[in-house]
Amino acid sequence: MEKTNTLGKVVGVILFIVYLAIWGLALAMFYIKGWSEQEMAFNILFIWVVMPVSGFVIALFMGRLNSFGWAKWIIPVFMGIMYMLVEYITFGMSNNALTGEVNPPEWSMIAVGGGIALLGMCVGSILRIKRAHDKAKMVEKTATRELPELEQLRNNETPEEIAKMEVIDVVPQQQAPVETGEADSDGFVEVPQDK
């Protein structure tokens, strides 16, 4: 089962709101700024650049952060529908108003927008899995680098001997002082030599 952290959920909601804001901005730019008269520029800028790029990038981050857990895989479908709607609400509705006929939306745009978002979601999920795998390898390398002797000994020893070795490795044994001499400030014992 996939884990979803709280930060991933919060960032996922923020990214979702950002996508809706970009979508709303595209609609507002078409009707408020008079882009309806500059159809080619609007089409290139918003329909073929801004919406697909924002869908890919936002889905990538959602996949990378594992926003919404398994439910994140529904997001590309939603983004595909929103991509189709931005084209229909702008060009489709303008065309309907001019001709007086109601034309159906371009359903294939759902597949285009959803496919772009799905690609971003997959790339983000692969990056998340790769990062987790690399992190686990690094932890494993660090553990074996710190205790190589203990790892070597564990291959040949019984569990009781391993437990003794671990205690010895963790708690250094102190030696009994030599009776014939005293320790100096560095802990060395001077032993008188026989002549």
TARANOR-V965660 format. One record per residue. N is the residue number from 1. PSI is psi in whole degrees, -180 to 180 (* if undefined). OMEGA is omega in whole degrees, -180 to 180 (NA if undefined). Layout:
BEGIN
n:N psi:PSI omega:OMEGA
n:N psi:PSI omega:OMEGA
END
This chain:
BEGIN
n:1 psi:137 omega:-179
n:2 psi:143 omega:177
n:3 psi:143 omega:177
n:4 psi:123 omega:179
n:5 psi:164 omega:-177
n:6 psi:-40 omega:179
n:7 psi:-41 omega:179
n:8 psi:-40 omega:179
n:9 psi:-45 omega:-179
n:10 psi:-47 omega:179
n:11 psi:-37 omega:177
n:12 psi:-43 omega:178
n:13 psi:-42 omega:179
n:14 psi:-44 omega:179
n:15 psi:-38 omega:178
n:16 psi:-43 omega:178
n:17 psi:-39 omega:178
n:18 psi:-43 omega:179
n:19 psi:-43 omega:178
n:20 psi:-37 omega:179
n:21 psi:-41 omega:177
n:22 psi:-42 omega:179
n:23 psi:-47 omega:178
n:24 psi:-37 omega:178
n:25 psi:-40 omega:178
n:26 psi:-44 omega:179
n:27 psi:-44 omega:-179
n:28 psi:-41 omega:180
n:29 psi:-35 omega:-179
n:30 psi:-46 omega:-174
n:31 psi:-36 omega:-175
n:32 psi:-46 omega:-175
n:33 psi:-3 omega:178
n:34 psi:22 omega:179
n:35 psi:-11 omega:180
n:36 psi:-23 omega:178
n:37 psi:-16 omega:179
n:38 psi:64 omega:-173
n:39 psi:-42 omega:-178
n:40 psi:-45 omega:-180
n:41 psi:-44 omega:178
n:42 psi:-44 omega:-179
n:43 psi:-48 omega:-180
n:44 psi:-47 omega:-175
n:45 psi:-54 omega:-173
n:46 psi:-47 omega:-173
n:47 psi:-35 omega:-176
n:48 psi:-7 omega:178
n:49 psi:-65 omega:-171
n:50 psi:-51 omega:-177
n:51 psi:-47 omega:178
n:52 psi:-42 omega:-179
n:53 psi:-45 omega:180
n:54 psi:-39 omega:177
n:55 psi:-44 omega:179
n:56 psi:-50 omega:-176
n:57 psi:-44 omega:-179
n:58 psi:-41 omega:177
n:59 psi:-36 omega:177
n:60 psi:-48 omega:180
n:61 psi:-37 omega:177
n:62 psi:-41 omega:177
n:63 psi:-39 omega:-179
n:64 psi:-39 omega:-179
n:65 psi:-4 omega:-177
n:66 psi:43 omega:178
n:67 psi:133 omega:176
n:68 psi:12 omega:177
n:69 psi:-134 omega:-179
n:70 psi:-24 omega:-178
n:71 psi:-12 omega:179
n:72 psi:-22 omega:-179
n:73 psi:-9 omega:175
n:74 psi:-25 omega:-177
n:75 psi:-44 omega:179
n:76 psi:-34 omega:177
n:77 psi:-45 omega:178
n:78 psi:-44 omega:180
n:79 psi:-34 omega:176
n:80 psi:-42 omega:178
n:81 psi:-42 omega:179
n:82 psi:-36 omega:178
n:83 psi:-42 omega:178
n:84 psi:-41 omega:-178
n:85 psi:-35 omega:-180
n:86 psi:-37 omega:177
n:87 psi:-41 omega:-177
n:88 psi:-42 omega:-178
n:89 psi:-28 omega:179
n:90 psi:-74 omega:-176
n:91 psi:-42 omega:-178
n:92 psi:-47 omega:-179
n:93 psi:-37 omega:176
n:94 psi:-43 omega:179
n:95 psi:-41 omega:177
n:96 psi:-41 omega:-180
n:97 psi:-37 omega:-179
n:98 psi:-40 omega:-176
n:99 psi:-20 omega:-177
n:100 psi:6 omega:177
n:101 psi:153 omega:177
n:102 psi:114 omega:178
n:103 psi:143 omega:179
n:104 psi:157 omega:178
n:105 psi:164 omega:178
n:106 psi:94 omega:-173
n:107 psi:-26 omega:-179
n:108 psi:-19 omega:179
n:109 psi:-23 omega:176
n:110 psi:-43 omega:180
n:111 psi:-38 omega:-180
n:112 psi:-54 omega:-179
n:113 psi:-42 omega:179
n:114 psi:-37 omega:179
n:115 psi:-40 omega:178
n:116 psi:-45 omega:179
n:117 psi:-38 omega:178
n:118 psi:-40 omega:177
n:119 psi:-45 omega:177
n:120 psi:-41 omega:179
n:121 psi:-42 omega:179
n:122 psi:-45 omega:179
n:123 psi:-44 omega:178
n:124 psi:-41 omega:179
n:125 psi:-39 omega:177
n:126 psi:-41 omega:177
n:127 psi:-40 omega:179
n:128 psi:-44 omega:-180
n:129 psi:-41 omega:179
n:130 psi:-41 omega:179
n:131 psi:-42 omega:179
n:132 psi:-39 omega:179
n:133 psi:-45 omega:179
n:134 psi:-38 omega:179
n:135 psi:-43 omega:179
n:136 psi:-40 omega:178
n:137 psi:-40 omega:-179
n:138 psi:-41 omega:178
n:139 psi:-42 omega:179
n:140 psi:-43 omega:179
n:141 psi:-42 omega:-179
n:142 psi:-43 omega:-179
n:143 psi:-43 omega:-179
n:144 psi:-27 omega:178
n:145 psi:-34 omega:-177
n:146 psi:-31 omega:-175
n:147 psi:55 omega:-177
n:148 psi:-37 omega:-179
n:149 psi:-41 omega:180
n:150 psi:-39 omega:178
n:151 psi:-40 omega:179
n:152 psi:-44 omega:-178
n:153 psi:-33 omega:-179
n:154 psi:-27 omega:-179
n:155 psi:-25 omega:-174
n:156 psi:-4 omega:-172
n:157 psi:161 omega:177
n:158 psi:164 omega:180
n:159 psi:-36 omega:179
n:160 psi:-42 omega:179
n:161 psi:-37 omega:178
n:162 psi:-44 omega:179
n:163 psi:-40 omega:178
n:164 psi:-41 omega:180
n:165 psi:-39 omega:-179
n:166 psi:-39 omega:178
n:167 psi:-41 omega:179
n:168 psi:-41 omega:-180
n:169 psi:-36 omega:-176
n:170 psi:-43 omega:-177
n:171 psi:109 omega:180
n:172 psi:138 omega:180
n:173 psi:138 omega:177
n:174 psi:144 omega:180
n:175 psi:150 omega:178
n:176 psi:142 omega:-180
n:177 psi:147 omega:178
n:178 psi:135 omega:-174
n:179 psi:-21 omega:-173
n:180 psi:-9 omega:-178
n:181 psi:173 omega:179
n:182 psi:153 omega:-179
n:183 psi:139 omega:176
n:184 psi:-170 omega:-175
n:185 psi:-23 omega:179
n:186 psi:-4 omega:179
n:187 psi:5 omega:179
n:188 psi:144 omega:179
n:189 psi:127 omega:177
n:190 psi:122 omega:179
n:191 psi:125 omega:179
n:192 psi:137 omega:-180
n:193 psi:142 omega:178
n:194 psi:138 omega:179
n:195 psi:* omega:NA
END
